[in-house]
Amino acid sequence: MSEIASKVTRLLEAIETADDAASLEQYRLGALGRKGLVTLALKSLGGIPAEERREIGQTINQHKAALQAALEQKHAVLHAQERDAQMAHEALDVSLPAQSTPMGMLHPISQIIDEVSAIFATMGFAIAEGPDIESDALNFTALNFPHDHPAREMHDTFYMANSPEDQLMVLRTHTSPVQVRALRAEGAPIRVIAPGRTYRSDHDMTHSPMFHQIEGLVIDEETHFAHLKGCLSDFCRAFFELNDVPLRFRPSFFPFTEPSAEVDIGCSHDRGCLIIGARADWMEILGCGMVHPNVIKSGGLDPERYQGFAFGLGIERLAMLKYGMPDLRLFFDGDPHWTRHYGFAPLEFPTLSRGLRP
Protein backbone atom coordinates (compact mmCIF):
# COMPACT_ATOMS: atom_id res chain seq x y z
CA MET A 1 0.00 0.00 0.00
CA SER A 2 2.94 2.33 0.57
CA GLU A 3 3.84 1.98 -3.12
CA ILE A 4 0.30 2.98 -4.16
CA ALA A 5 0.37 5.92 -1.72
CA SER A 6 3.63 7.20 -3.20
CA LYS A 7 2.26 6.89 -6.75
CA VAL A 8 -0.88 8.77 -5.72
CA THR A 9 1.27 11.51 -4.20
CA ARG A 10 3.22 11.89 -7.46
CA LEU A 11 -0.02 11.95 -9.46
CA LEU A 12 -1.44 14.67 -7.21
CA GLU A 13 1.72 16.75 -7.72
CA ALA A 14 1.53 16.23 -11.49
CA ILE A 15 -2.15 17.23 -11.56
CA GLU A 16 -1.32 20.40 -9.66
CA THR A 17 1.31 21.39 -12.25
CA ALA A 18 -0.76 20.51 -15.35
CA ASP A 19 -0.87 23.50 -17.69
CA ASP A 20 -3.50 22.42 -20.24
CA ALA A 21 -6.58 20.22 -20.58
CA ALA A 22 -4.76 17.57 -22.65
CA SER A 23 -2.16 16.98 -19.93
CA LEU A 24 -4.87 16.86 -17.27
CA GLU A 25 -6.77 14.25 -19.27
CA GLN A 26 -3.66 12.06 -19.45
CA TYR A 27 -3.27 12.23 -15.67
CA ARG A 28 -6.96 11.36 -15.24
CA LEU A 29 -6.60 8.26 -17.39
CA GLY A 30 -3.43 7.28 -15.50
CA ALA A 31 -5.32 7.51 -12.22
CA LEU A 32 -8.94 6.54 -12.94
CA GLY A 33 -8.96 5.10 -16.47
CA ARG A 34 -9.58 1.43 -17.29
CA LYS A 35 -5.89 0.68 -16.76
CA GLY A 36 -5.30 3.45 -14.25
CA LEU A 37 -3.65 3.14 -10.86
CA VAL A 38 -6.86 3.19 -8.80
CA THR A 39 -8.80 0.87 -11.13
CA LEU A 40 -6.07 -1.80 -11.07
CA ALA A 41 -5.74 -1.50 -7.31
CA LEU A 42 -9.49 -2.06 -6.85
CA LYS A 43 -9.36 -5.09 -9.17
CA SER A 44 -6.56 -6.59 -7.06
CA LEU A 45 -8.70 -6.64 -3.94
CA GLY A 46 -10.02 -10.08 -4.87
CA GLY A 47 -6.59 -11.65 -4.15
CA ILE A 48 -6.24 -10.10 -0.73
CA PRO A 49 -7.30 -12.00 2.43
CA ALA A 50 -10.79 -11.07 3.60
CA GLU A 51 -9.60 -9.72 6.95
CA GLU A 52 -7.35 -7.14 5.19
CA ARG A 53 -9.61 -6.40 2.20
CA ARG A 54 -11.93 -3.91 3.92
CA GLU A 55 -9.16 -1.72 5.32
CA ILE A 56 -7.20 -1.70 2.06
CA GLY A 57 -10.38 -1.01 0.06
CA GLN A 58 -11.18 2.00 2.24
CA THR A 59 -7.65 3.34 1.73
CA ILE A 60 -7.89 2.96 -2.05
CA ASN A 61 -11.26 4.75 -2.07
CA GLN A 62 -9.72 7.59 -0.09
CA HIS A 63 -6.95 7.87 -2.69
CA LYS A 64 -9.61 7.79 -5.45
CA ALA A 65 -11.61 10.59 -3.79
CA ALA A 66 -8.45 12.72 -3.35
CA LEU A 67 -7.54 12.26 -7.05
CA GLN A 68 -11.08 13.09 -8.22
CA ALA A 69 -11.16 16.25 -6.10
CA ALA A 70 -7.77 17.36 -7.40
CA LEU A 71 -8.81 16.71 -11.02
CA GLU A 72 -12.06 18.69 -10.64
CA GLN A 73 -10.31 21.59 -8.96
CA LYS A 74 -7.59 21.76 -11.63
CA HIS A 75 -10.19 21.47 -14.42
CA ALA A 76 -12.05 24.47 -12.99
CA VAL A 77 -8.81 26.48 -12.83
CA LEU A 78 -7.84 25.63 -16.43
CA HIS A 79 -11.37 26.40 -17.67
CA ALA A 80 -11.31 29.81 -15.99
CA GLN A 81 -7.89 30.57 -17.51
CA GLU A 82 -9.14 29.55 -20.96
CA ARG A 83 -12.25 31.71 -20.61
CA ASP A 84 -10.20 34.74 -19.49
CA ALA A 85 -7.83 34.29 -22.42
CA GLN A 86 -10.75 34.06 -24.85
CA MET A 87 -12.39 37.19 -23.43
CA ALA A 88 -9.12 39.08 -23.68
CA HIS A 89 -8.66 37.98 -27.30
CA GLU A 90 -12.26 38.81 -28.30
CA ALA A 91 -12.54 42.08 -26.41
CA LEU A 92 -14.29 44.92 -28.27
CA ASP A 93 -12.37 48.16 -28.45
CA VAL A 94 -15.10 50.76 -27.98
CA SER A 95 -12.65 53.53 -28.87
CA LEU A 96 -12.50 52.42 -32.52
CA PRO A 97 -14.18 54.79 -35.01
CA ALA A 98 -17.72 53.94 -36.10
CA GLN A 99 -16.62 53.44 -39.71
CA SER A 100 -14.95 50.16 -38.76
CA THR A 101 -18.32 48.62 -37.83
CA PRO A 102 -20.13 46.98 -40.80
CA MET A 103 -23.16 49.00 -41.82
CA GLY A 104 -26.52 47.31 -41.41
CA MET A 105 -28.89 46.77 -44.33
CA LEU A 106 -32.54 47.71 -44.71
CA HIS A 107 -34.74 44.61 -44.88
CA PRO A 108 -36.56 44.12 -48.22
CA ILE A 109 -39.95 44.27 -46.49
CA SER A 110 -39.16 47.73 -45.11
CA GLN A 111 -37.86 48.78 -48.52
CA ILE A 112 -41.03 47.64 -50.34
CA ILE A 113 -43.27 49.40 -47.81
CA ASP A 114 -41.27 52.60 -48.34
CA GLU A 115 -41.46 52.24 -52.13
CA VAL A 116 -45.22 51.59 -52.17
CA SER A 117 -45.85 54.42 -49.70
CA ALA A 118 -43.80 56.83 -51.82
CA ILE A 119 -45.84 55.98 -54.92
CA PHE A 120 -49.24 56.32 -53.28
CA ALA A 121 -48.16 59.50 -51.51
CA THR A 122 -47.86 61.17 -54.90
CA MET A 123 -51.50 60.15 -55.53
CA GLY A 124 -52.67 61.87 -52.36
CA PHE A 125 -52.91 58.82 -50.07
CA ALA A 126 -52.20 59.14 -46.35
CA ILE A 127 -50.96 56.27 -44.15
CA ALA A 128 -53.34 54.77 -41.57
CA GLU A 129 -52.39 52.25 -38.88
CA GLY A 130 -54.22 49.92 -36.50
CA PRO A 131 -53.56 47.22 -33.87
CA ASP A 132 -52.33 43.72 -34.73
CA ILE A 133 -54.80 42.24 -32.22
CA GLU A 134 -58.25 43.04 -33.54
CA SER A 135 -61.80 42.25 -32.53
CA ASP A 136 -63.73 39.64 -34.50
CA ALA A 137 -66.36 42.31 -35.11
CA LEU A 138 -63.95 44.65 -36.92
CA ASN A 139 -61.88 41.93 -38.56
CA PHE A 140 -64.91 40.10 -40.02
CA THR A 141 -68.39 41.42 -39.24
CA ALA A 142 -67.76 45.07 -40.15
CA LEU A 143 -66.25 43.86 -43.43
CA ASN A 144 -69.40 41.94 -44.43
CA PHE A 145 -68.10 38.44 -43.64
CA PRO A 146 -71.07 36.15 -42.89
CA HIS A 147 -70.91 34.21 -39.63
CA ASP A 148 -70.40 30.90 -41.45
CA HIS A 149 -67.58 32.17 -43.69
CA PRO A 150 -64.60 29.71 -43.84
CA ALA A 151 -62.14 32.47 -42.93
CA ARG A 152 -63.66 32.58 -39.44
CA GLU A 153 -62.69 28.95 -38.78
CA MET A 154 -59.86 28.24 -36.34
CA HIS A 155 -57.84 26.39 -39.01
CA ASP A 156 -57.50 29.71 -40.85
CA THR A 157 -57.50 32.35 -38.09
CA PHE A 158 -55.54 32.75 -34.84
CA TYR A 159 -58.04 33.42 -32.05
CA MET A 160 -56.79 34.87 -28.78
CA ALA A 161 -57.12 32.53 -25.81
CA ASN A 162 -59.60 33.39 -23.05
CA SER A 163 -61.34 36.13 -25.05
CA PRO A 164 -65.04 36.29 -24.18
CA GLU A 165 -67.57 34.75 -26.57
CA ASP A 166 -69.31 38.10 -27.14
CA GLN A 167 -66.02 39.91 -27.92
CA LEU A 168 -63.68 37.46 -29.61
CA MET A 169 -60.20 38.81 -30.32
CA VAL A 170 -58.03 37.63 -33.22
CA LEU A 171 -54.66 38.29 -34.78
CA ARG A 172 -55.89 40.31 -37.73
CA THR A 173 -56.05 38.35 -40.96
CA HIS A 174 -55.74 41.49 -43.13
CA THR A 175 -55.27 45.21 -42.65
CA SER A 176 -58.83 45.92 -43.82
CA PRO A 177 -60.04 46.69 -40.24
CA VAL A 178 -57.81 49.76 -40.43
CA GLN A 179 -60.02 51.02 -43.25
CA VAL A 180 -63.13 50.80 -41.07
CA ARG A 181 -61.31 52.52 -38.21
CA ALA A 182 -60.17 55.31 -40.55
CA LEU A 183 -63.70 55.80 -41.91
CA ARG A 184 -65.14 56.06 -38.41
CA ALA A 185 -62.43 58.47 -37.29
CA GLU A 186 -62.13 60.73 -40.36
CA GLY A 187 -65.28 60.26 -42.42
CA ALA A 188 -65.29 61.03 -46.16
CA PRO A 189 -63.76 61.95 -48.50
CA ILE A 190 -60.84 59.74 -47.56
CA ARG A 191 -57.83 58.30 -49.34
CA VAL A 192 -55.56 56.08 -47.21
CA ILE A 193 -53.25 53.08 -47.40
CA ALA A 194 -52.82 50.70 -44.44
CA PRO A 195 -49.49 48.81 -44.29
CA GLY A 196 -48.85 46.26 -41.56
CA ARG A 197 -48.41 42.71 -40.34
CA THR A 198 -51.18 40.16 -40.80
CA TYR A 199 -51.59 36.59 -39.58
CA ARG A 200 -53.10 33.42 -40.99
CA SER A 201 -52.66 29.75 -40.12
CA ASP A 202 -50.66 28.75 -43.18
CA HIS A 203 -47.00 27.90 -43.76
CA ASP A 204 -45.15 26.68 -46.85
CA MET A 205 -42.76 27.96 -49.54
CA THR A 206 -45.16 30.70 -50.63
CA HIS A 207 -47.16 31.27 -47.40
CA SER A 208 -46.18 32.36 -43.91
CA PRO A 209 -48.26 32.48 -40.70
CA MET A 210 -47.13 36.12 -40.37
CA PHE A 211 -46.83 38.30 -43.45
CA HIS A 212 -47.28 41.91 -44.56
CA GLN A 213 -49.97 43.66 -46.56
CA ILE A 214 -50.74 47.15 -47.83
CA GLU A 215 -54.40 47.87 -48.41
CA GLY A 216 -55.80 51.00 -49.97
CA LEU A 217 -59.13 52.76 -49.61
CA VAL A 218 -60.74 55.64 -51.49
CA ILE A 219 -64.22 56.87 -50.51
CA ASP A 220 -66.02 59.93 -51.86
CA GLU A 221 -69.16 60.77 -53.81
CA GLU A 222 -67.86 60.25 -57.35
CA THR A 223 -65.19 57.52 -57.48
CA HIS A 224 -65.94 54.57 -59.77
CA PHE A 225 -64.24 51.43 -61.14
CA ALA A 226 -62.40 53.27 -63.89
CA HIS A 227 -60.64 55.33 -61.21
CA LEU A 228 -59.60 52.06 -59.54
CA LYS A 229 -58.12 50.71 -62.79
CA GLY A 230 -56.26 53.94 -63.44
CA CYS A 231 -54.87 54.06 -59.90
CA LEU A 232 -53.56 50.48 -60.02
CA SER A 233 -52.17 50.87 -63.54
CA ASP A 234 -50.21 53.97 -62.49
CA PHE A 235 -48.98 52.18 -59.38
CA CYS A 236 -47.69 49.12 -61.28
CA ARG A 237 -45.87 51.23 -63.86
CA ALA A 238 -44.19 53.24 -61.09
CA PHE A 239 -43.39 50.26 -58.87
CA PHE A 240 -41.88 48.04 -61.57
CA GLU A 241 -40.33 51.11 -63.23
CA LEU A 242 -41.67 50.22 -66.68
CA ASN A 243 -43.55 52.41 -69.14
CA ASP A 244 -45.92 49.63 -70.17
CA VAL A 245 -47.13 47.06 -67.64
CA PRO A 246 -50.11 45.06 -68.97
CA LEU A 247 -52.81 44.39 -66.38
CA ARG A 248 -55.76 42.03 -66.57
CA PHE A 249 -58.80 42.40 -64.28
CA ARG A 250 -60.63 39.10 -63.68
CA PRO A 251 -64.02 38.97 -61.91
CA SER A 252 -63.72 37.54 -58.43
CA PHE A 253 -65.46 37.60 -55.05
CA PHE A 254 -64.53 39.25 -51.77
CA PRO A 255 -67.09 39.86 -49.00
CA PHE A 256 -66.06 43.49 -48.59
CA THR A 257 -66.16 44.59 -52.25
CA GLU A 258 -68.80 44.38 -55.00
CA PRO A 259 -67.96 44.08 -57.84
CA SER A 260 -64.60 42.46 -57.07
CA ALA A 261 -61.63 41.61 -59.25
CA GLU A 262 -58.26 39.93 -59.11
CA VAL A 263 -55.50 41.70 -61.00
CA ASP A 264 -52.94 39.83 -63.10
CA ILE A 265 -49.74 41.35 -64.38
CA GLY A 266 -48.23 40.49 -67.76
CA CYS A 267 -45.03 38.47 -67.56
CA SER A 268 -42.94 35.84 -69.29
CA HIS A 269 -40.39 33.20 -68.29
CA ASP A 270 -36.95 32.98 -69.84
CA ARG A 271 -34.47 30.32 -68.66
CA GLY A 272 -36.07 30.21 -65.24
CA CYS A 273 -36.21 34.00 -64.85
CA LEU A 274 -39.47 35.92 -64.51
CA ILE A 275 -39.70 39.01 -66.71
CA ILE A 276 -42.37 41.58 -65.83
CA GLY A 277 -44.01 43.42 -68.69
CA ALA A 278 -44.09 40.79 -71.42
CA ARG A 279 -47.44 39.30 -72.45
CA ALA A 280 -46.67 35.60 -72.84
CA ASP A 281 -48.16 34.76 -69.44
CA TRP A 282 -50.07 36.28 -66.52
CA MET A 283 -49.48 36.28 -62.76
CA GLU A 284 -51.86 37.42 -60.02
CA ILE A 285 -50.52 40.26 -57.87
CA LEU A 286 -53.47 41.77 -55.96
CA GLY A 287 -57.21 41.87 -55.28
CA CYS A 288 -59.51 44.87 -55.52
CA GLY A 289 -63.08 46.07 -56.02
CA MET A 290 -65.70 48.68 -55.22
CA VAL A 291 -66.35 48.94 -51.48
CA HIS A 292 -69.48 47.04 -50.46
CA PRO A 293 -72.33 49.27 -49.17
CA ASN A 294 -72.40 47.28 -45.90
CA VAL A 295 -68.74 48.18 -45.25
CA ILE A 296 -69.43 51.85 -45.93
CA LYS A 297 -72.33 51.63 -43.49
CA SER A 298 -70.03 49.96 -40.90
CA GLY A 299 -67.73 52.95 -41.27
CA GLY A 300 -70.53 55.28 -40.26
CA LEU A 301 -71.31 56.67 -43.73
CA ASP A 302 -74.38 56.66 -45.94
CA PRO A 303 -73.87 54.16 -48.82
CA GLU A 304 -76.54 55.98 -50.82
CA ARG A 305 -74.27 59.02 -50.90
CA TYR A 306 -70.73 57.63 -50.77
CA GLN A 307 -68.90 55.02 -52.81
CA GLY A 308 -65.29 54.11 -53.49
CA PHE A 309 -62.76 51.37 -54.10
CA ALA A 310 -60.33 49.25 -52.10
CA PHE A 311 -57.36 47.04 -52.96
CA GLY A 312 -54.85 44.83 -51.18
CA LEU A 313 -51.25 43.90 -52.01
CA GLY A 314 -48.93 41.35 -50.40
CA ILE A 315 -45.58 42.98 -49.55
CA GLU A 316 -43.54 39.76 -49.69
CA ARG A 317 -45.10 38.84 -53.04
CA LEU A 318 -44.18 42.23 -54.49
CA ALA A 319 -40.61 41.82 -53.21
CA MET A 320 -40.31 38.34 -54.69
CA LEU A 321 -41.58 39.56 -58.08
CA LYS A 322 -39.44 42.68 -58.25
CA TYR A 323 -36.18 41.47 -56.73
CA GLY A 324 -36.17 37.75 -57.61
CA MET A 325 -36.45 36.20 -54.14
CA PRO A 326 -37.39 32.51 -54.50
CA ASP A 327 -38.56 31.45 -51.03
CA LEU A 328 -40.93 33.37 -48.75
CA ARG A 329 -39.66 31.60 -45.61
CA LEU A 330 -36.21 33.21 -45.96
CA PHE A 331 -37.75 36.63 -45.24
CA PHE A 332 -38.14 35.65 -41.57
CA ASP A 333 -35.04 33.50 -40.92
CA GLY A 334 -32.97 36.42 -39.67
CA ASP A 335 -29.98 35.28 -41.74
CA PRO A 336 -27.49 38.21 -41.99
CA HIS A 337 -25.98 36.78 -45.19
CA TRP A 338 -29.42 36.83 -46.87
CA THR A 339 -30.06 40.37 -45.61
CA ARG A 340 -26.68 41.59 -46.90
CA HIS A 341 -27.43 40.05 -50.31
CA TYR A 342 -31.02 41.29 -50.70
CA GLY A 343 -30.95 44.27 -48.33
CA PHE A 344 -30.83 47.96 -49.18
CA ALA A 345 -28.73 50.89 -48.09
CA PRO A 346 -30.20 52.53 -44.96
CA LEU A 347 -31.20 56.18 -44.78
CA GLU A 348 -31.85 56.29 -48.54
CA PHE A 349 -35.57 56.87 -48.84
CA PRO A 350 -37.18 56.02 -52.19
CA THR A 351 -38.76 58.82 -54.21
CA LEU A 352 -40.23 58.84 -57.70
CA SER A 353 -38.03 61.75 -58.74
CA ARG A 354 -34.74 60.13 -57.70
CA GLY A 355 -35.73 56.51 -58.25
CA LEU A 356 -37.30 53.96 -55.94
CA ARG A 357 -34.19 51.86 -55.45
CA PRO A 358 -31.34 53.52 -53.49
C-alpha positions as CSV (number, residue, x, y, z in Angstrom):
1,M,0.0,0.0,0.0
2,S,2.9,2.3,0.6
3,E,3.8,2.0,-3.1
4,I,0.3,3.0,-4.2
5,A,0.4,5.9,-1.7
6,S,3.6,7.2,-3.2
7,K,2.3,6.9,-6.8
8,V,-0.9,8.8,-5.7
9,T,1.3,11.5,-4.2
10,R,3.2,11.9,-7.5
11,L,0.0,12.0,-9.5
12,L,-1.4,14.7,-7.2
13,E,1.7,16.8,-7.7
14,A,1.5,16.2,-11.5
15,I,-2.1,17.2,-11.6
16,E,-1.3,20.4,-9.7
17,T,1.3,21.4,-12.2
18,A,-0.8,20.5,-15.4
19,D,-0.9,23.5,-17.7
20,D,-3.5,22.4,-20.2
21,A,-6.6,20.2,-20.6
22,A,-4.8,17.6,-22.7
23,S,-2.2,17.0,-19.9
24,L,-4.9,16.9,-17.3
25,E,-6.8,14.3,-19.3
26,Q,-3.7,12.1,-19.4
27,Y,-3.3,12.2,-15.7
28,R,-7.0,11.4,-15.2
29,L,-6.6,8.3,-17.4
30,G,-3.4,7.3,-15.5
31,A,-5.3,7.5,-12.2
32,L,-8.9,6.5,-12.9
33,G,-9.0,5.1,-16.5
34,R,-9.6,1.4,-17.3
35,K,-5.9,0.7,-16.8
36,G,-5.3,3.4,-14.3
37,L,-3.7,3.1,-10.9
38,V,-6.9,3.2,-8.8
39,T,-8.8,0.9,-11.1
40,L,-6.1,-1.8,-11.1
41,A,-5.7,-1.5,-7.3
42,L,-9.5,-2.1,-6.9
43,K,-9.4,-5.1,-9.2
44,S,-6.6,-6.6,-7.1
45,L,-8.7,-6.6,-3.9
46,G,-10.0,-10.1,-4.9
47,G,-6.6,-11.7,-4.2
48,I,-6.2,-10.1,-0.7
49,P,-7.3,-12.0,2.4
50,A,-10.8,-11.1,3.6
51,E,-9.6,-9.7,7.0
52,E,-7.4,-7.1,5.2
53,R,-9.6,-6.4,2.2
54,R,-11.9,-3.9,3.9
55,E,-9.2,-1.7,5.3
56,I,-7.2,-1.7,2.1
57,G,-10.4,-1.0,0.1
58,Q,-11.2,2.0,2.2
59,T,-7.7,3.3,1.7
60,I,-7.9,3.0,-2.1
61,N,-11.3,4.7,-2.1
62,Q,-9.7,7.6,-0.1
63,H,-6.9,7.9,-2.7
64,K,-9.6,7.8,-5.4
65,A,-11.6,10.6,-3.8
66,A,-8.5,12.7,-3.4
67,L,-7.5,12.3,-7.0
68,Q,-11.1,13.1,-8.2
69,A,-11.2,16.3,-6.1
70,A,-7.8,17.4,-7.4
71,L,-8.8,16.7,-11.0
72,E,-12.1,18.7,-10.6
73,Q,-10.3,21.6,-9.0
74,K,-7.6,21.8,-11.6
75,H,-10.2,21.5,-14.4
76,A,-12.1,24.5,-13.0
77,V,-8.8,26.5,-12.8
78,L,-7.8,25.6,-16.4
79,H,-11.4,26.4,-17.7
80,A,-11.3,29.8,-16.0
81,Q,-7.9,30.6,-17.5
82,E,-9.1,29.5,-21.0
83,R,-12.2,31.7,-20.6
84,D,-10.2,34.7,-19.5
85,A,-7.8,34.3,-22.4
86,Q,-10.7,34.1,-24.9
87,M,-12.4,37.2,-23.4
88,A,-9.1,39.1,-23.7
89,H,-8.7,38.0,-27.3
90,E,-12.3,38.8,-28.3
91,A,-12.5,42.1,-26.4
92,L,-14.3,44.9,-28.3
93,D,-12.4,48.2,-28.5
94,V,-15.1,50.8,-28.0
95,S,-12.7,53.5,-28.9
96,L,-12.5,52.4,-32.5
97,P,-14.2,54.8,-35.0
98,A,-17.7,53.9,-36.1
99,Q,-16.6,53.4,-39.7
100,S,-15.0,50.2,-38.8
101,T,-18.3,48.6,-37.8
102,P,-20.1,47.0,-40.8
103,M,-23.2,49.0,-41.8
104,G,-26.5,47.3,-41.4
105,M,-28.9,46.8,-44.3
106,L,-32.5,47.7,-44.7
107,H,-34.7,44.6,-44.9
108,P,-36.6,44.1,-48.2
109,I,-40.0,44.3,-46.5
110,S,-39.2,47.7,-45.1
111,Q,-37.9,48.8,-48.5
112,I,-41.0,47.6,-50.3
113,I,-43.3,49.4,-47.8
114,D,-41.3,52.6,-48.3
115,E,-41.5,52.2,-52.1
116,V,-45.2,51.6,-52.2
117,S,-45.9,54.4,-49.7
118,A,-43.8,56.8,-51.8
119,I,-45.8,56.0,-54.9
120,F,-49.2,56.3,-53.3
121,A,-48.2,59.5,-51.5
122,T,-47.9,61.2,-54.9
123,M,-51.5,60.2,-55.5
124,G,-52.7,61.9,-52.4
125,F,-52.9,58.8,-50.1
126,A,-52.2,59.1,-46.4
127,I,-51.0,56.3,-44.2
128,A,-53.3,54.8,-41.6
129,E,-52.4,52.3,-38.9
130,G,-54.2,49.9,-36.5
131,P,-53.6,47.2,-33.9
132,D,-52.3,43.7,-34.7
133,I,-54.8,42.2,-32.2
134,E,-58.2,43.0,-33.5
135,S,-61.8,42.2,-32.5
136,D,-63.7,39.6,-34.5
137,A,-66.4,42.3,-35.1
138,L,-63.9,44.6,-36.9
139,N,-61.9,41.9,-38.6
140,F,-64.9,40.1,-40.0
141,T,-68.4,41.4,-39.2
142,A,-67.8,45.1,-40.2
143,L,-66.2,43.9,-43.4
144,N,-69.4,41.9,-44.4
145,F,-68.1,38.4,-43.6
146,P,-71.1,36.1,-42.9
147,H,-70.9,34.2,-39.6
148,D,-70.4,30.9,-41.5
149,H,-67.6,32.2,-43.7
150,P,-64.6,29.7,-43.8
151,A,-62.1,32.5,-42.9
152,R,-63.7,32.6,-39.4
153,E,-62.7,28.9,-38.8
154,M,-59.9,28.2,-36.3
155,H,-57.8,26.4,-39.0
156,D,-57.5,29.7,-40.9
157,T,-57.5,32.3,-38.1
158,F,-55.5,32.7,-34.8
159,Y,-58.0,33.4,-32.1
160,M,-56.8,34.9,-28.8
161,A,-57.1,32.5,-25.8
162,N,-59.6,33.4,-23.0
163,S,-61.3,36.1,-25.0
164,P,-65.0,36.3,-24.2
165,E,-67.6,34.8,-26.6
166,D,-69.3,38.1,-27.1
167,Q,-66.0,39.9,-27.9
168,L,-63.7,37.5,-29.6
169,M,-60.2,38.8,-30.3
170,V,-58.0,37.6,-33.2
171,L,-54.7,38.3,-34.8
172,R,-55.9,40.3,-37.7
173,T,-56.0,38.3,-41.0
174,H,-55.7,41.5,-43.1
175,T,-55.3,45.2,-42.7
176,S,-58.8,45.9,-43.8
177,P,-60.0,46.7,-40.2
178,V,-57.8,49.8,-40.4
179,Q,-60.0,51.0,-43.3
180,V,-63.1,50.8,-41.1
181,R,-61.3,52.5,-38.2
182,A,-60.2,55.3,-40.5
183,L,-63.7,55.8,-41.9
184,R,-65.1,56.1,-38.4
185,A,-62.4,58.5,-37.3
186,E,-62.1,60.7,-40.4
187,G,-65.3,60.3,-42.4
188,A,-65.3,61.0,-46.2
189,P,-63.8,61.9,-48.5
190,I,-60.8,59.7,-47.6
191,R,-57.8,58.3,-49.3
192,V,-55.6,56.1,-47.2
193,I,-53.2,53.1,-47.4
194,A,-52.8,50.7,-44.4
195,P,-49.5,48.8,-44.3
196,G,-48.9,46.3,-41.6
197,R,-48.4,42.7,-40.3
198,T,-51.2,40.2,-40.8
199,Y,-51.6,36.6,-39.6
200,R,-53.1,33.4,-41.0
201,S,-52.7,29.8,-40.1
202,D,-50.7,28.7,-43.2
203,H,-47.0,27.9,-43.8
204,D,-45.1,26.7,-46.8
205,M,-42.8,28.0,-49.5
206,T,-45.2,30.7,-50.6
207,H,-47.2,31.3,-47.4
208,S,-46.2,32.4,-43.9
209,P,-48.3,32.5,-40.7
210,M,-47.1,36.1,-40.4
211,F,-46.8,38.3,-43.5
212,H,-47.3,41.9,-44.6
213,Q,-50.0,43.7,-46.6
214,I,-50.7,47.1,-47.8
215,E,-54.4,47.9,-48.4
216,G,-55.8,51.0,-50.0
217,L,-59.1,52.8,-49.6
218,V,-60.7,55.6,-51.5
219,I,-64.2,56.9,-50.5
220,D,-66.0,59.9,-51.9
221,E,-69.2,60.8,-53.8
222,E,-67.9,60.2,-57.3
223,T,-65.2,57.5,-57.5
224,H,-65.9,54.6,-59.8
225,F,-64.2,51.4,-61.1
226,A,-62.4,53.3,-63.9
227,H,-60.6,55.3,-61.2
228,L,-59.6,52.1,-59.5
229,K,-58.1,50.7,-62.8
230,G,-56.3,53.9,-63.4
231,C,-54.9,54.1,-59.9
232,L,-53.6,50.5,-60.0
233,S,-52.2,50.9,-63.5
234,D,-50.2,54.0,-62.5
235,F,-49.0,52.2,-59.4
236,C,-47.7,49.1,-61.3
237,R,-45.9,51.2,-63.9
238,A,-44.2,53.2,-61.1
239,F,-43.4,50.3,-58.9
240,F,-41.9,48.0,-61.6
241,E,-40.3,51.1,-63.2
242,L,-41.7,50.2,-66.7
243,N,-43.6,52.4,-69.1
244,D,-45.9,49.6,-70.2
245,V,-47.1,47.1,-67.6
246,P,-50.1,45.1,-69.0
247,L,-52.8,44.4,-66.4
248,R,-55.8,42.0,-66.6
249,F,-58.8,42.4,-64.3
250,R,-60.6,39.1,-63.7
251,P,-64.0,39.0,-61.9
252,S,-63.7,37.5,-58.4
253,F,-65.5,37.6,-55.0
254,F,-64.5,39.2,-51.8
255,P,-67.1,39.9,-49.0
256,F,-66.1,43.5,-48.6
257,T,-66.2,44.6,-52.2
258,E,-68.8,44.4,-55.0
259,P,-68.0,44.1,-57.8
260,S,-64.6,42.5,-57.1
261,A,-61.6,41.6,-59.3
262,E,-58.3,39.9,-59.1
263,V,-55.5,41.7,-61.0
264,D,-52.9,39.8,-63.1
265,I,-49.7,41.3,-64.4
266,G,-48.2,40.5,-67.8
267,C,-45.0,38.5,-67.6
268,S,-42.9,35.8,-69.3
269,H,-40.4,33.2,-68.3
270,D,-37.0,33.0,-69.8
271,R,-34.5,30.3,-68.7
272,G,-36.1,30.2,-65.2
273,C,-36.2,34.0,-64.9
274,L,-39.5,35.9,-64.5
275,I,-39.7,39.0,-66.7
276,I,-42.4,41.6,-65.8
277,G,-44.0,43.4,-68.7
278,A,-44.1,40.8,-71.4
279,R,-47.4,39.3,-72.5
280,A,-46.7,35.6,-72.8
281,D,-48.2,34.8,-69.4
282,W,-50.1,36.3,-66.5
283,M,-49.5,36.3,-62.8
284,E,-51.9,37.4,-60.0
285,I,-50.5,40.3,-57.9
286,L,-53.5,41.8,-56.0
287,G,-57.2,41.9,-55.3
288,C,-59.5,44.9,-55.5
289,G,-63.1,46.1,-56.0
290,M,-65.7,48.7,-55.2
291,V,-66.3,48.9,-51.5
292,H,-69.5,47.0,-50.5
293,P,-72.3,49.3,-49.2
294,N,-72.4,47.3,-45.9
295,V,-68.7,48.2,-45.3
296,I,-69.4,51.9,-45.9
297,K,-72.3,51.6,-43.5
298,S,-70.0,50.0,-40.9
299,G,-67.7,52.9,-41.3
300,G,-70.5,55.3,-40.3
301,L,-71.3,56.7,-43.7
302,D,-74.4,56.7,-45.9
303,P,-73.9,54.2,-48.8
304,E,-76.5,56.0,-50.8
305,R,-74.3,59.0,-50.9
306,Y,-70.7,57.6,-50.8
307,Q,-68.9,55.0,-52.8
308,G,-65.3,54.1,-53.5
309,F,-62.8,51.4,-54.1
310,A,-60.3,49.2,-52.1
311,F,-57.4,47.0,-53.0
312,G,-54.8,44.8,-51.2
313,L,-51.3,43.9,-52.0
314,G,-48.9,41.3,-50.4
315,I,-45.6,43.0,-49.6
316,E,-43.5,39.8,-49.7
317,R,-45.1,38.8,-53.0
318,L,-44.2,42.2,-54.5
319,A,-40.6,41.8,-53.2
320,M,-40.3,38.3,-54.7
321,L,-41.6,39.6,-58.1
322,K,-39.4,42.7,-58.3
323,Y,-36.2,41.5,-56.7
324,G,-36.2,37.8,-57.6
325,M,-36.4,36.2,-54.1
326,P,-37.4,32.5,-54.5
327,D,-38.6,31.5,-51.0
328,L,-40.9,33.4,-48.7
329,R,-39.7,31.6,-45.6
330,L,-36.2,33.2,-46.0
331,F,-37.7,36.6,-45.2
332,F,-38.1,35.7,-41.6
333,D,-35.0,33.5,-40.9
334,G,-33.0,36.4,-39.7
335,D,-30.0,35.3,-41.7
336,P,-27.5,38.2,-42.0
337,H,-26.0,36.8,-45.2
338,W,-29.4,36.8,-46.9
339,T,-30.1,40.4,-45.6
340,R,-26.7,41.6,-46.9
341,H,-27.4,40.0,-50.3
342,Y,-31.0,41.3,-50.7
343,G,-30.9,44.3,-48.3
344,F,-30.8,48.0,-49.2
345,A,-28.7,50.9,-48.1
346,P,-30.2,52.5,-45.0
347,L,-31.2,56.2,-44.8
348,E,-31.8,56.3,-48.5
349,F,-35.6,56.9,-48.8
350,P,-37.2,56.0,-52.2
351,T,-38.8,58.8,-54.2
352,L,-40.2,58.8,-57.7
353,S,-38.0,61.7,-58.7
354,R,-34.7,60.1,-57.7
355,G,-35.7,56.5,-58.2
356,L,-37.3,54.0,-55.9
357,R,-34.2,51.9,-55.5
358,P,-31.3,53.5,-53.5
